[in-house]
Each structure stands twice: as C-alpha cells, then as structure tokens.
C-alpha cells in the first residue's frame, strides 16, 4: 500500500547509494508526497528505476524536488507547484 512507499524508497535509496559508493539523495517533503501518492503501475520495479535515474542524475546528497521527478509522476498530480526562488537545481554530471 501507499504507506509502504516511503519505507521502500528509503531502503532502495540507501542500497543504491551503497552500491554506487555515493551519499544517498534526499527528498523534499513535496517530492516524497508525489512519490507516495503516485499509483506505480510498474510496481516496486518502476519505483526502483525512478530512484536509479534520480541517483544517476543527482549530485551525491542532492535534495530532490518535484520538478526532478519523471514527467508521468508529476503529471499524475492535478497541479504543478511553481518553482520558488532560490531552490537548488539538480546538478547533472
């Protein structure tokens, strides 16, 4: 269920960070909400793929914001929050 998403997310992020020997990425409350409320048609495998993608793009220890998530996850919510001034960009290598 949805209540399991944050636990699974944390476990996967830590595992992938260990495997790649990098600091784990972190999630803003809003990004975490998007991920928790998304229906995940591809189940845990799709969640794992999304996290691998984010980890590959992000600097180690980066804070993931909603705009960094895949478009289909963002589109699953009715509104897209406006980008606030001074929010950190996700740095792409």
Secondary structure, DSSP 8 states (H G I E B T S, - for coil): -GGGHHHHHHHHHHHHHHHHTS---EE-HHHHHHHHHS--TTHHHHHHHHHHHHHHHS-TT-EE-GGGS-HHHHHTSS------TT-------
